[in-house]
Amino acid sequence: MKRYLGQGMAEKLGNVVGLSQEDVEVIAYGLEQLLTNLTTVFIALITAFMFGLVPETLMVIFCLALMRRLVGGAHCTTPWRCTIASLLMILTVVIASRAIIIIVPVIVWVNVGICWALLSTGIWAPNDSEKKPITDPGKRRVLRRRALATELGLAMVLMGLAGSNNYHYHALAAAGTGGIAAKAFMVTPLGHQMMRKFDYFLGVLSNSLTKGGEKI
């Protein structure tokens, strides 16, 4: 559905502006990605609203989106599969973060999560699509340094929240740390391997459900 919407919108825009077919395809891809991201955020917020977890979910989405632009990360082969994987990641991080701060002090979780993110980023980032990897050494250094600086900036904010006496601030700190840690995991070789297996599972499931129809 998003593919057809994006393609249709791009073609109409191309006809009005007079774009080449190549430019239309680029715009169609961008619109498809935008629709995918909006769908993911919308469903995640609806689910969070049902369980009273909207602030934490917004914090996770913000941290994931911010770091995604800098460190990359594993993703699925189709937009719908990416939507499903992103939703599961967001909801898992939110729920797990709530559970973690019951077990350990939130300041401990923040320090552990940030240290892991910095270590992972320093070793593997940027680590994006295996089909279109970032190979230029200069660009890689710039993105890595920006990612590390961003993580340090977020660490200061999260530690400030964790140092307060307000439980809601603690929940936000835990959720934000979970988002950063989860995104850091997705740039590791294990993260890419797990995403490939999940993508394959969704493909098999899609084939069995559609029986020759449009795949997810």
C-alpha positions as CSV (number, residue, x, y, z in Angstrom):
1,M,0.0,0.0,0.0
2,K,2.7,2.5,1.0
3,R,4.7,1.6,-2.1
4,Y,1.7,2.5,-4.4
5,L,0.9,5.7,-2.4
6,G,4.5,6.8,-2.6
7,Q,4.8,6.0,-6.3
8,G,1.5,7.7,-7.1
9,M,2.3,10.9,-5.2
10,A,5.8,11.0,-6.8
11,E,4.4,10.6,-10.3
12,K,1.8,13.3,-9.8
13,L,4.5,15.6,-8.4
14,G,6.8,14.7,-11.3
15,N,4.1,15.5,-13.9
16,V,3.5,18.9,-12.3
17,V,7.1,19.9,-11.9
18,G,8.5,18.1,-14.9
19,L,10.9,15.7,-13.2
20,S,12.8,12.9,-14.9
21,Q,11.8,9.3,-14.3
22,E,15.0,8.9,-12.2
23,D,14.0,11.8,-10.0
24,V,10.5,10.4,-9.7
25,E,11.9,7.1,-8.5
26,V,14.1,8.8,-5.9
27,I,11.1,10.8,-4.6
28,A,8.9,7.7,-4.5
29,Y,11.5,5.9,-2.4
30,G,11.7,8.8,0.0
31,L,7.9,9.1,0.3
32,E,7.7,5.4,0.9
33,Q,10.2,5.6,3.7
34,L,8.4,8.6,5.2
35,L,5.0,6.8,5.1
36,T,6.7,3.7,6.7
37,N,8.1,5.8,9.6
38,L,4.9,7.7,10.1
39,T,3.0,4.4,10.3
40,T,5.4,3.0,12.8
41,V,5.2,6.0,15.0
42,F,1.4,6.2,14.8
43,I,0.9,2.5,15.7
44,A,3.5,2.7,18.5
45,L,1.8,5.8,20.1
46,I,-1.7,4.2,19.9
47,T,-0.3,1.1,21.6
48,A,1.5,3.2,24.2
49,F,-1.6,5.3,24.9
50,M,-3.6,2.1,25.6
51,F,-1.0,1.1,28.3
52,G,-0.2,4.6,29.6
53,L,3.3,4.6,28.2
54,V,3.3,7.6,25.9
55,P,6.1,9.6,27.4
56,E,8.5,6.7,27.5
57,T,7.6,5.7,24.0
58,L,8.2,9.2,22.7
59,M,11.6,9.2,24.4
60,V,12.5,5.8,22.8
61,I,11.4,7.0,19.4
62,F,13.4,10.2,19.7
63,C,16.6,8.4,20.7
64,L,16.2,5.7,18.0
65,A,15.5,8.3,15.3
66,L,18.4,10.5,16.3
67,M,21.0,7.8,16.4
68,R,19.7,6.1,13.3
69,R,20.9,9.0,11.2
70,L,24.4,8.7,12.6
71,V,25.1,5.0,13.3
72,G,22.9,3.3,10.8
73,G,21.8,-0.2,11.8
74,A,20.3,-3.4,10.5
75,H,17.0,-3.3,8.8
76,C,14.6,-5.5,6.8
77,T,14.3,-5.9,3.1
78,T,10.8,-4.3,2.7
79,P,9.1,-1.3,4.4
80,W,6.3,-3.4,6.0
81,R,8.8,-5.7,7.6
82,C,10.8,-2.7,8.8
83,T,7.6,-1.4,10.4
84,I,7.0,-4.6,12.2
85,A,10.6,-4.9,13.4
86,S,10.7,-1.2,14.5
87,L,7.4,-1.6,16.4
88,L,8.6,-4.7,18.2
89,M,11.9,-3.0,19.1
90,I,10.2,0.2,20.5
91,L,7.6,-1.7,22.6
92,T,10.2,-4.2,23.8
93,V,12.5,-1.4,24.9
94,V,9.8,0.5,26.7
95,I,8.5,-2.5,28.6
96,A,12.1,-3.8,29.4
97,S,13.1,-0.3,30.6
98,R,10.2,-0.2,33.0
99,A,11.2,-3.6,34.4
100,I,14.9,-2.8,34.6
101,I,14.5,0.2,36.9
102,I,12.7,-2.1,39.4
103,I,15.6,-4.4,39.5
104,V,18.6,-2.0,39.5
105,P,18.9,1.8,40.3
106,V,18.2,3.8,37.2
107,I,21.5,5.6,37.4
108,V,23.3,2.2,37.1
109,W,21.2,1.3,34.1
110,V,22.0,4.7,32.4
111,N,25.7,4.3,33.0
112,V,25.8,0.7,31.7
113,G,23.6,1.5,28.7
114,I,25.6,4.6,27.7
115,C,29.0,2.8,28.1
116,W,27.7,0.0,25.9
117,A,26.5,2.4,23.3
118,L,29.8,4.3,23.2
119,L,31.8,1.0,22.9
120,S,29.6,-0.3,20.2
121,T,29.6,2.9,18.3
122,G,33.4,3.2,18.5
123,I,33.9,-0.3,17.1
124,W,31.2,-0.8,14.5
125,A,29.5,2.5,13.6
126,P,28.5,3.6,11.1
127,N,27.1,0.2,10.0
128,D,24.2,0.5,7.7
129,S,22.8,-1.5,4.7
130,E,25.0,-4.4,3.6
131,K,24.1,-3.6,0.0
132,K,25.1,0.1,0.3
133,P,27.7,0.3,3.0
134,I,29.5,3.5,3.9
135,T,33.1,2.8,2.7
136,D,34.6,6.3,2.6
137,P,37.0,6.5,5.5
138,G,36.6,10.2,6.0
139,K,32.8,10.0,6.0
140,R,32.9,7.1,8.4
141,R,35.1,9.1,10.8
142,V,32.8,12.1,10.7
143,L,29.7,10.1,11.3
144,R,31.3,8.1,14.1
145,R,32.5,11.3,15.9
146,R,29.1,12.9,15.5
147,A,27.5,9.8,16.9
148,L,29.8,9.6,19.9
149,A,29.3,13.3,20.6
150,T,25.5,12.9,20.4
151,E,25.6,9.9,22.8
152,L,27.6,11.9,25.3
153,G,25.2,14.8,25.0
154,L,22.2,12.4,25.6
155,A,24.1,10.8,28.4
156,M,24.3,14.1,30.3
157,V,20.5,14.6,29.8
158,L,19.7,11.1,30.9
159,M,21.9,11.3,33.9
160,G,20.2,14.5,34.9
161,L,16.9,12.8,34.7
162,A,18.1,9.8,36.6
163,G,19.5,12.0,39.4
164,S,16.2,13.5,40.2
165,N,13.7,12.2,42.8
166,N,10.9,12.0,40.3
167,Y,9.8,8.5,39.2
168,H,8.5,9.8,35.9
169,Y,11.9,11.3,35.1
170,H,13.5,8.0,36.1
171,A,11.2,6.2,33.6
172,L,12.2,8.6,30.8
173,A,15.9,8.1,31.6
174,A,15.5,4.4,31.5
175,A,13.5,4.5,28.2
176,G,16.0,6.8,26.5
177,T,18.9,4.7,27.6
178,G,17.1,1.6,26.3
179,G,16.6,3.3,22.9
180,I,20.3,4.2,22.6
181,A,21.5,0.8,23.8
182,A,19.1,-1.0,21.4
183,K,20.2,1.1,18.4
184,A,23.8,0.4,19.4
185,F,23.1,-3.3,19.3
186,M,21.7,-3.1,15.8
187,V,25.0,-1.9,14.4
188,T,26.8,-5.0,15.7
189,P,27.3,-8.2,13.6
190,L,25.0,-10.0,15.9
191,G,22.3,-7.4,15.5
192,H,22.6,-7.7,11.7
193,Q,22.4,-11.5,11.9
194,M,19.3,-11.4,14.1
195,M,17.6,-8.9,11.7
196,R,18.3,-11.1,8.7
197,K,16.8,-14.1,10.5
198,F,13.7,-12.0,11.5
199,D,13.4,-10.8,8.0
200,Y,13.5,-14.3,6.7
201,F,10.9,-15.4,9.2
202,L,8.6,-12.6,8.1
203,G,9.1,-13.6,4.5
204,V,8.2,-17.2,5.2
205,L,5.2,-16.1,7.2
206,S,4.1,-13.7,4.4
207,N,4.3,-16.5,1.8
208,S,2.3,-18.8,3.9
209,L,-0.4,-16.2,4.5
210,T,-0.7,-14.6,1.1
211,K,-0.3,-17.8,-1.0
212,G,0.9,-15.9,-4.0
213,G,-0.6,-12.5,-3.1
214,E,1.3,-9.4,-2.3
215,K,4.0,-10.0,0.2
216,I,4.7,-8.0,3.4
